[in-house]
């Protein structure tokens, strides 16, 4: 082992990588990527939802919107990323989302008394629960009759080994 590299496992002629990985690699690994806002501050935008929604997921999202239910989350939260994927991209377009991380794109500082991510709340406080949840659970909470969990594909874990609460 060369002197000066004790404990690092390098041999003569080898050096650590000096280049940062491309932003696409970072975004894929982390699930978000940096952008600059109008003031020049770095903010983080979550990766777009990849999964296609089922028709019933879209109907559930519309029902949640009609009932004034919002999802509070953070750009860096793997549970939030997975919850978005559970809805799918078309349904996610109907969900009212509130960014709670100060460096998250769209942050407005309106996340008082949110103790975990994701958290679902309505404006009256009638719906208020935290944690990544299957769509079937959300459907029961909002009174969606006839939701069929067997129509929903399994979503692979996104950045976490945790399982859904039932």
C-alpha positions in Angstrom: 0.0 0.0 0.0 1.3 3.4 -0.9 2.2 5.8 1.9 -0.4 8.5 2.5 -3.2 6.1 1.5 -3.1 4.0 4.7 -6.5 2.5 5.4 -8.1 3.7 2.2 -7.2 0.5 0.2 -5.7 2.4 -2.7 -2.6 1.1 -4.6 0.0 3.1 -6.4 -1.5 4.8 -9.4 -5.1 4.7 -8.3 -7.1 7.7 -7.1 -10.7 8.2 -6.0 -13.2 9.4 -8.6 -13.0 13.1 -9.0 -16.2 13.7 -11.1 -19.6 14.0 -9.6 -22.2 11.6 -11.1 -24.5 13.1 -13.7 -27.7 14.7 -12.4 -29.8 12.0 -14.0 -28.1 9.4 -11.9 -28.6 11.4 -8.7 -32.3 12.0 -9.6 -32.8 8.3 -10.3 -31.1 7.2 -7.0 -32.6 9.9 -4.7 -36.0 10.4 -6.5 -35.5 14.2 -6.7 -33.3 16.7 -8.4 -32.1 20.3 -7.7 -33.4 23.4 -9.6 -32.9 27.1 -8.9 -36.0 29.3 -8.2 -36.4 32.9 -9.3 -34.3 34.1 -6.3 -31.5 31.8 -7.3 -32.0 29.4 -4.3 -31.6 25.7 -4.9 -34.9 23.9 -4.4 -35.6 20.2 -4.9 -38.3 18.8 -7.3 -39.5 15.2 -6.8 -39.3 12.8 -9.7 -42.5 12.4 -11.7 -44.8 9.6 -11.0 -44.0 6.6 -13.3 -46.8 4.2 -12.8 -50.1 4.3 -14.8 -53.2 4.8 -12.7 -56.1 2.5 -12.7 -59.6 4.0 -13.4 -60.6 3.5 -9.7 -57.4 5.2 -8.5 -58.4 8.2 -10.6 -61.9 8.2 -9.2 -60.5 7.9 -5.6 -58.2 10.9 -6.3 -61.1 12.9 -7.6 -63.2 12.0 -4.6 -60.4 13.1 -2.3 -60.1 16.4 -4.1 -63.8 17.0 -3.9 -63.7 16.4 -0.1 -60.8 18.8 0.3 -58.2 16.2 1.3 -54.6 17.1 0.9 -51.5 15.1 1.2 -48.6 16.7 3.2 -45.2 15.4 2.4 -41.5 16.1 1.7 -39.5 15.8 -1.5 -37.0 13.5 0.2 -39.5 11.1 1.8 -39.4 7.6 0.3 -42.9 6.9 1.8 -44.3 10.0 0.0 -42.7 8.8 -3.3 -44.2 5.4 -2.9 -47.7 6.9 -2.0 -47.5 8.9 -5.2 -46.7 5.7 -7.2 -49.6 3.9 -5.5 -51.9 6.5 -7.0 -50.2 6.6 -10.4 -49.5 9.6 -12.6 -53.0 10.3 -13.8 -54.6 10.1 -10.3 -51.7 12.0 -8.8 -52.7 15.0 -11.0 -55.9 15.3 -8.9 -54.2 15.1 -5.4 -53.7 18.4 -3.6 -50.1 18.1 -2.4 -48.5 20.3 0.3 -44.7 20.4 0.4 -43.4 20.5 4.0 -39.6 20.5 3.5 -38.2 24.0 3.4 -35.9 23.1 0.4 -38.8 21.4 -1.5 -40.1 23.1 -4.6 -43.5 24.7 -3.8 -42.8 25.0 0.0 -45.0 27.6 1.6 -44.6 26.9 5.3 -48.1 25.6 5.8 -47.4 22.3 7.6 -48.2 23.0 11.2 -48.9 19.9 13.4 -47.7 17.5 10.7 -45.8 14.8 12.6 -45.0 12.4 9.8 -45.1 11.9 6.1 -47.2 11.4 4.3 -50.1 12.9 6.3 -53.6 13.2 4.9 -55.9 16.0 6.1 -59.1 17.6 5.1 -59.9 21.3 5.8 -62.2 20.4 8.7 -59.9 18.0 10.4 -62.2 15.0 9.9 -59.7 13.1 7.9 -56.3 13.1 9.6 -53.9 10.2 9.5 -50.3 9.7 8.8 -48.3 7.0 7.0 -48.0 5.4 3.7 -51.3 3.7 3.1 -52.8 1.3 0.4 -55.4 2.9 -1.8 -58.0 0.5 -0.3 -57.4 2.1 3.1 -57.8 5.6 1.6 -61.0 4.5 -0.2 -62.6 3.3 3.1 -61.6 6.5 4.9 -63.3 8.7 2.3 -66.3 6.5 1.7 -65.5 5.2 -1.8 -67.9 2.3 -2.2 -66.8 -0.7 -4.3 -63.1 -0.1 -4.4 -61.5 -3.4 -5.5 -57.9 -3.8 -4.2 -57.3 -6.7 -6.6 -57.3 -4.3 -9.5 -54.3 -2.4 -8.1 -50.9 -3.7 -9.2 -48.2 -4.2 -6.5 -45.9 -1.2 -6.4 -42.2 -2.0 -5.8 -40.6 -0.4 -2.8 -39.2 3.1 -3.4 -36.1 3.8 -1.4 -37.3 1.9 1.7 -37.8 -1.6 3.0 -40.8 -0.6 5.1 -44.2 -2.2 4.4 -47.5 -0.4 4.2 -49.8 0.0 7.2 -53.2 -1.6 6.8 
